[in-house]
């Protein structure tokens, strides 16, 4: 015979079984809510990094893991690690313009202007043409003072603005 809800409630009270505060149970139901809490956001970030790093140990050419890890490294300010990931992606996907663009951003973050300009030009040669995004991209701020960057933006605008 299964006990009723009332019976269980009485049993819990008599046994002093701790119950989760209803206000807290709602917080635990969704990752999105949890990520709003600073300490849990850091835990999730470390978990994600560990997950992608483990995936790369079993398959070093896992493009999705590389993309995700590169993004996380970049957003977390781990630019040395982001550059290494972006270089791997360029080796795996040499014809994909966005991987060259991302490498340019990572180089720029490390103040490697020559590397950043070379990769930015390569991304354009491969078809990258979103000059509006480039102009607003904070990752390229180190380049924006360089006249060569201005030439690249001008060339893109001439080519794609009708």
C-alpha positions, 0 to 999 in steps of 0.5 A: 500500500502506497502512503498518501501525500498527507501521510508522507508529510506527517512522516517528514515532519515527525522525522525532521527530514529537511526539505528544500526551501521552495524559493530555492527549488525554483533556482535549481531547476534551470541552468539559465537561472543558476548562471545568473549567480556569480559563483555558479557561473564560474563553476559552469565555465570551469565545467565547460572548459573541462568538458571541451578539453576532455573531448579534445584529448579523445579527438584532437580534431573535434572542430565543435569542441575547438570552436567552443573552447576558443570562444570560451578562452577568448571571452575569459581573456585567456588569449594565449590559449585562444590563439593556439585553438584558433591556429588549430582551427586554421590548420583544420579548416584553411578555406573557412574565412571565419576561422581566419577572422577569429585568429586575427581577433586573437592576435589583436588581443595579444597585440600581434598586429602583423599576425592580426592583419595577415589573418584579417586579409586572409579572411577577406580573400576567403570571402569574409565581408562583414565590415560593419561587424569588424568596425564594431568588434572590440577584439580588433581595437588594437588594429583600428589605429593602424592605417592598414586596418583602415585600408582593409575597411575602406576596400571592403566598403567599396566592394560591398556598398552599392 
